[in-house]
């Protein structure tokens, strides 16, 4: 990690629509380019962040509140935080079996070095998706 | 987001799933050795995967045993797209298969991660020529 990355912070806000997922992936690409991540890790982040955002759009029930994604470099890791005004809902196991829906959360966990969910007392949920940055 | 269906050429049908800014995801339907060949371009995500779902459903409704999905021009797929592929697989006859042509290394890695390649009704080809050879062998074996 280069010293310039310390304190790095970027953010994007978009309408909570699946049509905006590509914008969020572009944001992830731009951030990843700034911290010089390799191609595989960029793809992993694009999938994980896009999945977290899709979950917000499909399940959080906050159609009027913008979807916010923040990227922060701290303690040698890059973390994307997806915030919404609703409730993060884990996949329904019954529906998964029938339709292979609910792959989003397993993908986030499999592709990231660390995943956490934080429920705000004021309402809303944050999903934190982190990758360790290579030491240089 | 709009779904536009047009006819492009005598044999091919194009279904385009587009959004406001990010460019379309396009599915072009043709055939290879009489098997439906769906050529997909663009990102297959939660917002665009319904176009692919429709194209796969249409091919399956025709009673075909083998479907080819050309992913050479696909740089990204998410769980929405993966669900569509799994869903199509469930409806393919047990003696049939879904041929995935030219997935890039990232897409291939995601397929492996979710266990798609463990399905006996999935075959992966580096390019159309390899798929064509498999179809020819299939015909000779009948």
Boltz contact constraints between the chains, C-beta under 6 A:
constraints:
  - contact:
      token1: [A, 18]
      token2: [B, 46]
      max_distance: 6.0
  - contact:
      token1: [A, 18]
      token2: [B, 47]
      max_distance: 6.0
  - contact:
      token1: [A, 19]
      token2: [B, 1]
      max_distance: 6.0
  - contact:
      token1: [A, 19]
      token2: [B, 19]
      max_distance: 6.0
  - contact:
      token1: [A, 19]
      token2: [B, 20]
      max_distance: 6.0
  - contact:
      token1: [A, 19]
      token2: [B, 47]
      max_distance: 6.0
  - contact:
      token1: [A, 21]
      token2: [B, 45]
      max_distance: 6.0
  - contact:
      token1: [A, 21]
      token2: [B, 47]
      max_distance: 6.0
  - contact:
      token1: [A, 22]
      token2: [B, 22]
      max_distance: 6.0
  - contact:
      token1: [A, 43]
      token2: [B, 106]
      max_distance: 6.0
  - contact:
      token1: [A, 47]
      token2: [B, 78]
      max_distance: 6.0
  - contact:
      token1: [A, 50]
      token2: [B, 78]
      max_distance: 6.0
  - contact:
      token1: [A, 51]
      token2: [B, 79]
      max_distance: 6.0
  - contact:
      token1: [A, 54]
      token2: [B, 46]
      max_distance: 6.0
  - contact:
      token1: [A, 100]
      token2: [B, 83]
      max_distance: 6.0
  - contact:
      token1: [A, 100]
      token2: [B, 86]
      max_distance: 6.0
  - contact:
      token1: [A, 101]
      token2: [B, 83]
      max_distance: 6.0
  - contact:
      token1: [A, 103]
      token2: [B, 79]
      max_distance: 6.0
  - contact:
      token1: [A, 103]
      token2: [B, 82]
      max_distance: 6.0
  - contact:
      token1: [A, 104]
      token2: [B, 79]
      max_distance: 6.0
  - contact:
      token1: [A, 107]
      token2: [B, 79]
      max_distance: 6.0
  - contact:
      token1: [A, 110]
      token2: [B, 113]
      max_distance: 6.0
